[in-house]
Amino acid sequence: MYNRNNAFSLIFPYLIGALIGAGIALLMAPKSGQETRNLLLNKGAEVKDRAVGSVEDTRERASRALDELTQQAKESLSSIRNRGEEKIDEQKSRVEDVKKSAKRATQG
């Protein structure tokens, strides 16, 4: 996950630069002002839609990762609890054995 974020942080400035360059190219293009504004509005809407999609995708992946981590934590805690209960039962059995031995020793 760290590598993806690191790669994104390296690529992000280039994407911003490309968008700025595209905007400047559109403004300098030999089209009418209305055509250029319409083109900018359309491109802006496309960029917005992609950004919204990217945010939604990131949220979904984060939610899945959180669910997976939560499940792993629950499984780990359950395993630890089970091992603890087993150890307690073993100790209870040992105490009972010692009690029985002590009782036999005092009776004999």
Jmol script that loads the backbone (N, CA, C; Angstrom):
load data "model"
ATOM      1  N   MET A   1       0.827  -1.169   0.000  1.00  0.00           N
ATOM      2  CA  MET A   1       0.000   0.000   0.000  1.00  0.00           C
ATOM      3  C   MET A   1       0.884   1.250   0.000  1.00  0.00           C
ATOM      4  N   TYR A   2       1.978   1.212   0.759  1.00  0.00           N
ATOM      5  CA  TYR A   2       2.875   2.355   0.811  1.00  0.00           C
ATOM      6  C   TYR A   2       3.435   2.648  -0.573  1.00  0.00           C
ATOM      7  N   ASN A   3       3.770   1.621  -1.343  1.00  0.00           N
ATOM      8  CA  ASN A   3       4.346   1.821  -2.665  1.00  0.00           C
ATOM      9  C   ASN A   3       3.366   2.509  -3.597  1.00  0.00           C
ATOM     10  N   ARG A   4       2.079   2.162  -3.498  1.00  0.00           N
ATOM     11  CA  ARG A   4       1.068   2.805  -4.344  1.00  0.00           C
ATOM     12  C   ARG A   4       0.964   4.285  -4.006  1.00  0.00           C
ATOM     13  N   ASN A   5       0.909   4.610  -2.710  1.00  0.00           N
ATOM     14  CA  ASN A   5       0.818   6.005  -2.302  1.00  0.00           C
ATOM     15  C   ASN A   5       2.061   6.768  -2.720  1.00  0.00           C
ATOM     16  N   ASN A   6       3.222   6.140  -2.577  1.00  0.00           N
ATOM     17  CA  ASN A   6       4.472   6.773  -2.954  1.00  0.00           C
ATOM     18  C   ASN A   6       4.505   7.024  -4.464  1.00  0.00           C
ATOM     19  N   ALA A   7       4.063   6.039  -5.249  1.00  0.00           N
ATOM     20  CA  ALA A   7       4.035   6.200  -6.704  1.00  0.00           C
ATOM     21  C   ALA A   7       3.065   7.307  -7.082  1.00  0.00           C
ATOM     22  N   PHE A   8       1.907   7.355  -6.411  1.00  0.00           N
ATOM     23  CA  PHE A   8       0.920   8.391  -6.706  1.00  0.00           C
ATOM     24  C   PHE A   8       1.497   9.766  -6.399  1.00  0.00           C
ATOM     25  N   SER A   9       2.218   9.899  -5.289  1.00  0.00           N
ATOM     26  CA  SER A   9       2.775  11.199  -4.926  1.00  0.00           C
ATOM     27  C   SER A   9       3.845  11.640  -5.926  1.00  0.00           C
ATOM     28  N   LEU A  10       4.480  10.692  -6.592  1.00  0.00           N
ATOM     29  CA  LEU A  10       5.463  11.049  -7.613  1.00  0.00           C
ATOM     30  C   LEU A  10       4.794  11.433  -8.927  1.00  0.00           C
ATOM     31  N   ILE A  11       3.673  10.801  -9.253  1.00  0.00           N
ATOM     32  CA  ILE A  11       2.992  11.039 -10.530  1.00  0.00           C
ATOM     33  C   ILE A  11       2.070  12.246 -10.453  1.00  0.00           C
ATOM     34  N   PHE A  12       1.506  12.512  -9.267  1.00  0.00           N
ATOM     35  CA  PHE A  12       0.516  13.570  -9.100  1.00  0.00           C
ATOM     36  C   PHE A  12       0.972  14.924  -9.654  1.00  0.00           C
ATOM     37  N   PRO A  13       2.176  15.412  -9.360  1.00  0.00           N
ATOM     38  CA  PRO A  13       2.594  16.714  -9.902  1.00  0.00           C
ATOM     39  C   PRO A  13       2.608  16.736 -11.437  1.00  0.00           C
ATOM     40  N   TYR A  14       2.961  15.613 -12.056  1.00  0.00           N
ATOM     41  CA  TYR A  14       2.964  15.559 -13.516  1.00  0.00           C
ATOM     42  C   TYR A  14       1.550  15.638 -14.070  1.00  0.00           C
ATOM     43  N   LEU A  15       0.610  14.997 -13.387  1.00  0.00           N
ATOM     44  CA  LEU A  15      -0.786  15.063 -13.827  1.00  0.00           C
ATOM     45  C   LEU A  15      -1.322  16.488 -13.721  1.00  0.00           C
ATOM     46  N   ILE A  16      -1.009  17.149 -12.627  1.00  0.00           N
ATOM     47  CA  ILE A  16      -1.441  18.543 -12.454  1.00  0.00           C
ATOM     48  C   ILE A  16      -0.815  19.411 -13.546  1.00  0.00           C
ATOM     49  N   GLY A  17       0.459  19.207 -13.801  1.00  0.00           N
ATOM     50  CA  GLY A  17       1.132  19.969 -14.859  1.00  0.00           C
ATOM     51  C   GLY A  17       0.518  19.727 -16.220  1.00  0.00           C
ATOM     52  N   ALA A  18       0.153  18.469 -16.483  1.00  0.00           N
ATOM     53  CA  ALA A  18      -0.474  18.146 -17.763  1.00  0.00           C
ATOM     54  C   ALA A  18      -1.825  18.837 -17.885  1.00  0.00           C
ATOM     55  N   LEU A  19      -2.599  18.866 -16.807  1.00  0.00           N
ATOM     56  CA  LEU A  19      -3.900  19.541 -16.838  1.00  0.00           C
ATOM     57  C   LEU A  19      -3.739  21.046 -17.057  1.00  0.00           C
ATOM     58  N   ILE A  20      -2.782  21.633 -16.379  1.00  0.00           N
ATOM     59  CA  ILE A  20      -2.534  23.070 -16.564  1.00  0.00           C
ATOM     60  C   ILE A  20      -2.084  23.343 -17.996  1.00  0.00           C
ATOM     61  N   GLY A  21      -1.195  22.506 -18.490  1.00  0.00           N
ATOM     62  CA  GLY A  21      -0.733  22.667 -19.875  1.00  0.00           C
ATOM     63  C   GLY A  21      -1.868  22.522 -20.868  1.00  0.00           C
ATOM     64  N   ALA A  22      -2.742  21.556 -20.634  1.00  0.00           N
ATOM     65  CA  ALA A  22      -3.888  21.364 -21.527  1.00  0.00           C
ATOM     66  C   ALA A  22      -4.800  22.583 -21.487  1.00  0.00           C
ATOM     67  N   GLY A  23      -5.007  23.130 -20.288  1.00  0.00           N
ATOM     68  CA  GLY A  23      -5.844  24.329 -20.168  1.00  0.00           C
ATOM     69  C   GLY A  23      -5.253  25.508 -20.910  1.00  0.00           C
ATOM     70  N   ILE A  24      -3.955  25.703 -20.785  1.00  0.00           N
ATOM     71  CA  ILE A  24      -3.290  26.796 -21.500  1.00  0.00           C
ATOM     72  C   ILE A  24      -3.371  26.576 -23.002  1.00  0.00           C
ATOM     73  N   ALA A  25      -3.164  25.339 -23.435  1.00  0.00           N
ATOM     74  CA  ALA A  25      -3.241  25.038 -24.870  1.00  0.00           C
ATOM     75  C   ALA A  25      -4.638  25.341 -25.399  1.00  0.00           C
ATOM     76  N   LEU A  26      -5.646  25.012 -24.618  1.00  0.00           N
ATOM     77  CA  LEU A  26      -7.017  25.304 -25.057  1.00  0.00           C
ATOM     78  C   LEU A  26      -7.261  26.806 -25.154  1.00  0.00           C
ATOM     79  N   LEU A  27      -6.737  27.544 -24.197  1.00  0.00           N
ATOM     80  CA  LEU A  27      -6.926  28.998 -24.222  1.00  0.00           C
ATOM     81  C   LEU A  27      -6.191  29.645 -25.397  1.00  0.00           C
ATOM     82  N   MET A  28      -5.091  29.072 -25.790  1.00  0.00           N
ATOM     83  CA  MET A  28      -4.287  29.640 -26.875  1.00  0.00           C
ATOM     84  C   MET A  28      -4.719  29.122 -28.251  1.00  0.00           C
ATOM     85  N   ALA A  29      -5.600  28.149 -28.260  1.00  0.00           N
ATOM     86  CA  ALA A  29      -6.024  27.543 -29.534  1.00  0.00           C
ATOM     87  C   ALA A  29      -6.829  28.556 -30.351  1.00  0.00           C
ATOM     88  N   PRO A  30      -6.748  28.405 -31.667  1.00  0.00           N
ATOM     89  CA  PRO A  30      -7.468  29.349 -32.544  1.00  0.00           C
ATOM     90  C   PRO A  30      -8.955  28.980 -32.675  1.00  0.00           C
ATOM     91  N   LYS A  31      -9.659  28.972 -31.573  1.00  0.00           N
ATOM     92  CA  LYS A  31     -11.092  28.725 -31.583  1.00  0.00           C
ATOM     93  C   LYS A  31     -11.783  29.953 -31.017  1.00  0.00           C
ATOM     94  N   SER A  32     -13.072  30.014 -31.232  1.00  0.00           N
ATOM     95  CA  SER A  32     -13.819  31.143 -30.674  1.00  0.00           C
ATOM     96  C   SER A  32     -13.884  31.003 -29.160  1.00  0.00           C
ATOM     97  N   GLY A  33     -14.171  32.091 -28.517  1.00  0.00           N
ATOM     98  CA  GLY A  33     -14.248  32.082 -27.067  1.00  0.00           C
ATOM     99  C   GLY A  33     -15.321  31.126 -26.554  1.00  0.00           C
ATOM    100  N   GLN A  34     -16.465  31.104 -27.217  1.00  0.00           N
ATOM    101  CA  GLN A  34     -17.560  30.228 -26.799  1.00  0.00           C
ATOM    102  C   GLN A  34     -17.157  28.763 -26.952  1.00  0.00           C
ATOM    103  N   GLU A  35     -16.511  28.426 -28.062  1.00  0.00           N
ATOM    104  CA  GLU A  35     -16.065  27.044 -28.275  1.00  0.00           C
ATOM    105  C   GLU A  35     -15.047  26.637 -27.200  1.00  0.00           C
ATOM    106  N   THR A  36     -14.137  27.547 -26.905  1.00  0.00           N
ATOM    107  CA  THR A  36     -13.112  27.248 -25.907  1.00  0.00           C
ATOM    108  C   THR A  36     -13.740  27.073 -24.527  1.00  0.00           C
ATOM    109  N   ARG A  37     -14.691  27.967 -24.181  1.00  0.00           N
ATOM    110  CA  ARG A  37     -15.361  27.838 -22.885  1.00  0.00           C
ATOM    111  C   ARG A  37     -16.126  26.519 -22.788  1.00  0.00           C
ATOM    112  N   ASN A  38     -16.829  26.168 -23.849  1.00  0.00           N
ATOM    113  CA  ASN A  38     -17.563  24.890 -23.847  1.00  0.00           C
ATOM    114  C   ASN A  38     -16.605  23.708 -23.698  1.00  0.00           C
ATOM    115  N   LEU A  39     -15.500  23.779 -24.419  1.00  0.00           N
ATOM    116  CA  LEU A  39     -14.512  22.709 -24.339  1.00  0.00           C
ATOM    117  C   LEU A  39     -13.935  22.617 -22.916  1.00  0.00           C
ATOM    118  N   LEU A  40     -13.626  23.774 -22.329  1.00  0.00           N
ATOM    119  CA  LEU A  40     -13.116  23.791 -20.959  1.00  0.00           C
ATOM    120  C   LEU A  40     -14.151  23.240 -19.979  1.00  0.00           C
ATOM    121  N   LEU A  41     -15.400  23.609 -20.150  1.00  0.00           N
ATOM    122  CA  LEU A  41     -16.451  23.096 -19.273  1.00  0.00           C
ATOM    123  C   LEU A  41     -16.572  21.580 -19.400  1.00  0.00           C
ATOM    124  N   ASN A  42     -16.527  21.099 -20.632  1.00  0.00           N
ATOM    125  CA  ASN A  42     -16.623  19.647 -20.840  1.00  0.00           C
ATOM    126  C   ASN A  42     -15.432  18.921 -20.229  1.00  0.00           C
ATOM    127  N   LYS A  43     -14.245  19.445 -20.453  1.00  0.00           N
ATOM    128  CA  LYS A  43     -13.045  18.811 -19.889  1.00  0.00           C
ATOM    129  C   LYS A  43     -13.063  18.893 -18.369  1.00  0.00           C
ATOM    130  N   GLY A  44     -13.512  20.025 -17.853  1.00  0.00           N
ATOM    131  CA  GLY A  44     -13.614  20.164 -16.405  1.00  0.00           C
ATOM    132  C   GLY A  44     -14.578  19.150 -15.808  1.00  0.00           C
ATOM    133  N   ALA A  45     -15.693  18.938 -16.476  1.00  0.00           N
ATOM    134  CA  ALA A  45     -16.668  17.944 -16.011  1.00  0.00           C
ATOM    135  C   ALA A  45     -16.064  16.540 -16.060  1.00  0.00           C
ATOM    136  N   GLU A  46     -15.298  16.257 -17.118  1.00  0.00           N
ATOM    137  CA  GLU A  46     -14.646  14.941 -17.220  1.00  0.00           C
ATOM    138  C   GLU A  46     -13.649  14.739 -16.086  1.00  0.00           C
ATOM    139  N   VAL A  47     -12.847  15.759 -15.815  1.00  0.00           N
ATOM    140  CA  VAL A  47     -11.848  15.664 -14.743  1.00  0.00           C
ATOM    141  C   VAL A  47     -12.557  15.483 -13.399  1.00  0.00           C
ATOM    142  N   LYS A  48     -13.630  16.241 -13.187  1.00  0.00           N
ATOM    143  CA  LYS A  48     -14.393  16.119 -11.941  1.00  0.00           C
ATOM    144  C   LYS A  48     -14.946  14.709 -11.792  1.00  0.00           C
ATOM    145  N   ASP A  49     -15.530  14.178 -12.861  1.00  0.00           N
ATOM    146  CA  ASP A  49     -16.097  12.825 -12.805  1.00  0.00           C
ATOM    147  C   ASP A  49     -15.020  11.793 -12.485  1.00  0.00           C
ATOM    148  N   ARG A  50     -13.857  11.934 -13.111  1.00  0.00           N
ATOM    149  CA  ARG A  50     -12.758  11.005 -12.829  1.00  0.00           C
ATOM    150  C   ARG A  50     -12.291  11.136 -11.381  1.00  0.00           C
ATOM    151  N   ALA A  51     -12.217  12.368 -10.896  1.00  0.00           N
ATOM    152  CA  ALA A  51     -11.774  12.586  -9.521  1.00  0.00           C
ATOM    153  C   ALA A  51     -12.785  11.988  -8.538  1.00  0.00           C
ATOM    154  N   VAL A  52     -14.062  12.204  -8.791  1.00  0.00           N
ATOM    155  CA  VAL A  52     -15.099  11.639  -7.920  1.00  0.00           C
ATOM    156  C   VAL A  52     -15.017  10.114  -7.950  1.00  0.00           C
ATOM    157  N   GLY A  53     -14.846   9.559  -9.138  1.00  0.00           N
ATOM    158  CA  GLY A  53     -14.714   8.101  -9.255  1.00  0.00           C
ATOM    159  C   GLY A  53     -13.500   7.589  -8.507  1.00  0.00           C
ATOM    160  N   SER A  54     -12.427   8.318  -8.605  1.00  0.00           N
ATOM    161  CA  SER A  54     -11.203   7.913  -7.909  1.00  0.00           C
ATOM    162  C   SER A  54     -11.387   7.967  -6.398  1.00  0.00           C
ATOM    163  N   VAL A  55     -12.042   9.014  -5.916  1.00  0.00           N
ATOM    164  CA  VAL A  55     -12.293   9.140  -4.474  1.00  0.00           C
ATOM    165  C   VAL A  55     -13.199   8.006  -4.010  1.00  0.00           C
ATOM    166  N   GLU A  56     -14.241   7.721  -4.768  1.00  0.00           N
ATOM    167  CA  GLU A  56     -15.152   6.633  -4.389  1.00  0.00           C
ATOM    168  C   GLU A  56     -14.426   5.297  -4.385  1.00  0.00           C
ATOM    169  N   ASP A  57     -13.574   5.085  -5.378  1.00  0.00           N
ATOM    170  CA  ASP A  57     -12.803   3.841  -5.442  1.00  0.00           C
ATOM    171  C   ASP A  57     -11.861   3.730  -4.245  1.00  0.00           C
ATOM    172  N   THR A  58     -11.216   4.829  -3.901  1.00  0.00           N
ATOM    173  CA  THR A  58     -10.306   4.835  -2.759  1.00  0.00           C
ATOM    174  C   THR A  58     -11.067   4.571  -1.468  1.00  0.00           C
ATOM    175  N   ARG A  59     -12.225   5.169  -1.314  1.00  0.00           N
ATOM    176  CA  ARG A  59     -13.047   4.927  -0.117  1.00  0.00           C
ATOM    177  C   ARG A  59     -13.446   3.456  -0.028  1.00  0.00           C
ATOM    178  N   GLU A  60     -13.846   2.906  -1.159  1.00  0.00           N
ATOM    179  CA  GLU A  60     -14.264   1.502  -1.176  1.00  0.00           C
ATOM    180  C   GLU A  60     -13.101   0.589  -0.804  1.00  0.00           C
ATOM    181  N   ARG A  61     -11.928   0.840  -1.381  1.00  0.00           N
ATOM    182  CA  ARG A  61     -10.761   0.017  -1.053  1.00  0.00           C
ATOM    183  C   ARG A  61     -10.367   0.174   0.418  1.00  0.00           C
ATOM    184  N   ALA A  62     -10.441   1.392   0.931  1.00  0.00           N
ATOM    185  CA  ALA A  62     -10.113   1.621   2.340  1.00  0.00           C
ATOM    186  C   ALA A  62     -11.115   0.902   3.237  1.00  0.00           C
ATOM    187  N   SER A  63     -12.375   0.940   2.862  1.00  0.00           N
ATOM    188  CA  SER A  63     -13.401   0.258   3.650  1.00  0.00           C
ATOM    189  C   SER A  63     -13.164  -1.248   3.660  1.00  0.00           C
ATOM    190  N   ARG A  64     -12.848  -1.812   2.501  1.00  0.00           N
ATOM    191  CA  ARG A  64     -12.562  -3.251   2.434  1.00  0.00           C
ATOM    192  C   ARG A  64     -11.340  -3.597   3.270  1.00  0.00           C
ATOM    193  N   ALA A  65     -10.301  -2.767   3.186  1.00  0.00           N
ATOM    194  CA  ALA A  65      -9.084  -3.024   3.962  1.00  0.00           C
ATOM    195  C   ALA A  65      -9.380  -2.944   5.461  1.00  0.00           C
ATOM    196  N   LEU A  66     -10.186  -1.973   5.864  1.00  0.00           N
ATOM    197  CA  LEU A  66     -10.551  -1.845   7.271  1.00  0.00           C
ATOM    198  C   LEU A  66     -11.359  -3.056   7.730  1.00  0.00           C
ATOM    199  N   ASP A  67     -12.302  -3.491   6.892  1.00  0.00           N
ATOM    200  CA  ASP A  67     -13.085  -4.684   7.236  1.00  0.00           C
ATOM    201  C   ASP A  67     -12.184  -5.904   7.393  1.00  0.00           C
ATOM    202  N   GLU A  68     -11.224  -6.038   6.490  1.00  0.00           N
ATOM    203  CA  GLU A  68     -10.300  -7.177   6.548  1.00  0.00           C
ATOM    204  C   GLU A  68      -9.450  -7.118   7.823  1.00  0.00           C
ATOM    205  N   LEU A  69      -8.951  -5.942   8.144  1.00  0.00           N
ATOM    206  CA  LEU A  69      -8.148  -5.792   9.363  1.00  0.00           C
ATOM    207  C   LEU A  69      -8.979  -6.058  10.613  1.00  0.00           C
ATOM    208  N   THR A  70     -10.215  -5.598  10.601  1.00  0.00           N
ATOM    209  CA  THR A  70     -11.103  -5.841  11.737  1.00  0.00           C
ATOM    210  C   THR A  70     -11.332  -7.330  11.917  1.00  0.00           C
ATOM    211  N   GLN A  71     -11.575  -8.025  10.813  1.00  0.00           N
ATOM    212  CA  GLN A  71     -11.804  -9.471  10.882  1.00  0.00           C
ATOM    213  C   GLN A  71     -10.555 -10.186  11.396  1.00  0.00           C
ATOM    214  N   GLN A  72      -9.390  -9.786  10.904  1.00  0.00           N
ATOM    215  CA  GLN A  72      -8.144 -10.404  11.359  1.00  0.00           C
ATOM    216  C   GLN A  72      -7.939 -10.152  12.857  1.00  0.00           C
ATOM    217  N   ALA A  73      -8.256  -8.943  13.315  1.00  0.00           N
ATOM    218  CA  ALA A  73      -8.104  -8.628  14.735  1.00  0.00           C
ATOM    219  C   ALA A  73      -9.055  -9.483  15.573  1.00  0.00           C
ATOM    220  N   LYS A  74     -10.288  -9.630  15.108  1.00  0.00           N
ATOM    221  CA  LYS A  74     -11.253 -10.466  15.839  1.00  0.00           C
ATOM    222  C   LYS A  74     -10.766 -11.908  15.921  1.00  0.00           C
ATOM    223  N   GLU A  75     -10.247 -12.419  14.805  1.00  0.00           N
ATOM    224  CA  GLU A  75      -9.748 -13.795  14.794  1.00  0.00           C
ATOM    225  C   GLU A  75      -8.560 -13.953  15.735  1.00  0.00           C
ATOM    226  N   SER A  76      -7.664 -12.976  15.732  1.00  0.00           N
ATOM    227  CA  SER A  76      -6.496 -13.031  16.617  1.00  0.00           C
ATOM    228  C   SER A  76      -6.919 -12.993  18.080  1.00  0.00           C
ATOM    229  N   LEU A  77      -7.847 -12.102  18.409  1.00  0.00           N
ATOM    230  CA  LEU A  77      -8.318 -12.007  19.792  1.00  0.00           C
ATOM    231  C   LEU A  77      -9.024 -13.288  20.224  1.00  0.00           C
ATOM    232  N   SER A  78      -9.790 -13.862  19.324  1.00  0.00           N
ATOM    233  CA  SER A  78     -10.477 -15.115  19.639  1.00  0.00           C
ATOM    234  C   SER A  78      -9.465 -16.233  19.895  1.00  0.00           C
ATOM    235  N   SER A  79      -8.435 -16.285  19.079  1.00  0.00           N
ATOM    236  CA  SER A  79      -7.393 -17.291  19.247  1.00  0.00           C
ATOM    237  C   SER A  79      -6.662 -17.110  20.574  1.00  0.00           C
ATOM    238  N   ILE A  80      -6.347 -15.875  20.898  1.00  0.00           N
ATOM    239  CA  ILE A  80      -5.660 -15.583  22.155  1.00  0.00           C
ATOM    240  C   ILE A  80      -6.555 -15.964  23.334  1.00  0.00           C
ATOM    241  N   ARG A  81      -7.833 -15.623  23.260  1.00  0.00           N
ATOM    242  CA  ARG A  81      -8.761 -15.965  24.332  1.00  0.00           C
ATOM    243  C   ARG A  81      -8.856 -17.486  24.500  1.00  0.00           C
ATOM    244  N   ASN A  82      -8.947 -18.207  23.386  1.00  0.00           N
ATOM    245  CA  ASN A  82      -9.032 -19.667  23.460  1.00  0.00           C
ATOM    246  C   ASN A  82      -7.783 -20.272  24.101  1.00  0.00           C
ATOM    247  N   ARG A  83      -6.612 -19.772  23.709  1.00  0.00           N
ATOM    248  CA  ARG A  83      -5.372 -20.277  24.315  1.00  0.00           C
ATOM    249  C   ARG A  83      -5.326 -19.957  25.804  1.00  0.00           C
ATOM    250  N   GLY A  84      -5.797 -18.776  26.179  1.00  0.00           N
ATOM    251  CA  GLY A  84      -5.835 -18.405  27.587  1.00  0.00           C
ATOM    252  C   GLY A  84      -6.753 -19.315  28.386  1.00  0.00           C
ATOM    253  N   GLU A  85      -7.915 -19.595  27.812  1.00  0.00           N
ATOM    254  CA  GLU A  85      -8.853 -20.497  28.485  1.00  0.00           C
ATOM    255  C   GLU A  85      -8.253 -21.896  28.633  1.00  0.00           C
ATOM    256  N   GLU A  86      -7.545 -22.358  27.607  1.00  0.00           N
ATOM    257  CA  GLU A  86      -6.888 -23.669  27.689  1.00  0.00           C
ATOM    258  C   GLU A  86      -5.851 -23.686  28.806  1.00  0.00           C
ATOM    259  N   LYS A  87      -5.066 -22.621  28.909  1.00  0.00           N
ATOM    260  CA  LYS A  87      -4.040 -22.543  29.962  1.00  0.00           C
ATOM    261  C   LYS A  87      -4.691 -22.519  31.343  1.00  0.00           C
ATOM    262  N   ILE A  88      -5.792 -21.790  31.476  1.00  0.00           N
ATOM    263  CA  ILE A  88      -6.490 -21.746  32.768  1.00  0.00           C
ATOM    264  C   ILE A  88      -6.993 -23.135  33.121  1.00  0.00           C
ATOM    265  N   ASP A  89      -7.578 -23.830  32.157  1.00  0.00           N
ATOM    266  CA  ASP A  89      -8.066 -25.191  32.419  1.00  0.00           C
ATOM    267  C   ASP A  89      -6.926 -26.124  32.812  1.00  0.00           C
ATOM    268  N   GLU A  90      -5.769 -25.989  32.154  1.00  0.00           N
ATOM    269  CA  GLU A  90      -4.609 -26.803  32.513  1.00  0.00           C
ATOM    270  C   GLU A  90      -4.176 -26.523  33.953  1.00  0.00           C
ATOM    271  N   GLN A  91      -4.139 -25.249  34.318  1.00  0.00           N
ATOM    272  CA  GLN A  91      -3.726 -24.884  35.676  1.00  0.00           C
ATOM    273  C   GLN A  91      -4.731 -25.384  36.709  1.00  0.00           C
ATOM    274  N   LYS A  92      -6.019 -25.304  36.397  1.00  0.00           N
ATOM    275  CA  LYS A  92      -7.037 -25.825  37.310  1.00  0.00           C
ATOM    276  C   LYS A  92      -6.844 -27.320  37.517  1.00  0.00           C
ATOM    277  N   SER A  93      -6.561 -28.025  36.427  1.00  0.00           N
ATOM    278  CA  SER A  93      -6.340 -29.467  36.517  1.00  0.00           C
ATOM    279  C   SER A  93      -5.117 -29.764  37.386  1.00  0.00           C
ATOM    280  N   ARG A  94      -4.054 -29.000  37.210  1.00  0.00           N
ATOM    281  CA  ARG A  94      -2.853 -29.192  38.018  1.00  0.00           C
ATOM    282  C   ARG A  94      -3.131 -28.930  39.496  1.00  0.00           C
ATOM    283  N   VAL A  95      -3.882 -27.881  39.779  1.00  0.00           N
ATOM    284  CA  VAL A  95      -4.223 -27.563  41.167  1.00  0.00           C
ATOM    285  C   VAL A  95      -5.033 -28.702  41.775  1.00  0.00           C
ATOM    286  N   GLU A  96      -5.981 -29.223  41.016  1.00  0.00           N
ATOM    287  CA  GLU A  96      -6.789 -30.346  41.506  1.00  0.00           C
ATOM    288  C   GLU A  96      -5.903 -31.566  41.788  1.00  0.00           C
ATOM    289  N   ASP A  97      -4.952 -31.831  40.893  1.00  0.00           N
ATOM    290  CA  ASP A  97      -4.030 -32.954  41.104  1.00  0.00           C
ATOM    291  C   ASP A  97      -3.207 -32.757  42.384  1.00  0.00           C
ATOM    292  N   VAL A  98      -2.726 -31.530  42.588  1.00  0.00           N
ATOM    293  CA  VAL A  98      -1.943 -31.237  43.789  1.00  0.00           C
ATOM    294  C   VAL A  98      -2.816 -31.392  45.030  1.00  0.00           C
ATOM    295  N   LYS A  99      -4.058 -30.934  44.959  1.00  0.00           N
ATOM    296  CA  LYS A  99      -4.981 -31.081  46.094  1.00  0.00           C
ATOM    297  C   LYS A  99      -5.190 -32.565  46.432  1.00  0.00           C
ATOM    298  N   LYS A 100      -5.414 -33.352  45.389  1.00  0.00           N
ATOM    299  CA  LYS A 100      -5.629 -34.788  45.591  1.00  0.00           C
ATOM    300  C   LYS A 100      -4.387 -35.441  46.204  1.00  0.00           C
ATOM    301  N   SER A 101      -3.219 -35.070  45.701  1.00  0.00           N
ATOM    302  CA  SER A 101      -1.966 -35.622  46.228  1.00  0.00           C
ATOM    303  C   SER A 101      -1.773 -35.221  47.683  1.00  0.00           C
ATOM    304  N   ALA A 102      -2.063 -33.978  47.991  1.00  0.00           N
ATOM    305  CA  ALA A 102      -1.906 -33.491  49.354  1.00  0.00           C
ATOM    306  C   ALA A 102      -2.900 -34.187  50.284  1.00  0.00           C
ATOM    307  N   LYS A 103      -4.100 -34.412  49.814  1.00  0.00           N
ATOM    308  CA  LYS A 103      -5.109 -35.079  50.617  1.00  0.00           C
ATOM    309  C   LYS A 103      -4.713 -36.521  50.906  1.00  0.00           C
ATOM    310  N   ARG A 104      -4.186 -37.191  49.871  1.00  0.00           N
ATOM    311  CA  ARG A 104      -3.723 -38.578  50.049  1.00  0.00           C
ATOM    312  C   ARG A 104      -2.551 -38.634  51.016  1.00  0.00           C
ATOM    313  N   ALA A 105      -1.670 -37.654  50.935  1.00  0.00           N
ATOM    314  CA  ALA A 105      -0.488 -37.638  51.797  1.00  0.00           C
ATOM    315  C   ALA A 105      -0.869 -37.405  53.247  1.00  0.00           C
ATOM    316  N   THR A 106      -1.862 -36.582  53.498  1.00  0.00           N
ATOM    317  CA  THR A 106      -2.281 -36.297  54.869  1.00  0.00           C
ATOM    318  C   THR A 106      -3.121 -37.414  55.449  1.00  0.00           C
ATOM    319  N   GLN A 107      -3.764 -38.187  54.596  1.00  0.00           N
ATOM    320  CA  GLN A 107      -4.589 -39.299  55.079  1.00  0.00           C
ATOM    321  C   GLN A 107      -3.735 -40.541  55.335  1.00  0.00           C
ATOM    322  N   GLY A 108      -2.658 -40.686  54.685  1.00  0.00           N
ATOM    323  CA  GLY A 108      -1.866 -41.895  54.751  1.00  0.00           C
ATOM    324  C   GLY A 108      -0.883 -41.933  55.822  1.00  0.00           C
TER     325      GLY A 108
END
end "model"
wireframe off; spacefill off
backbone 0.3
color backbone group
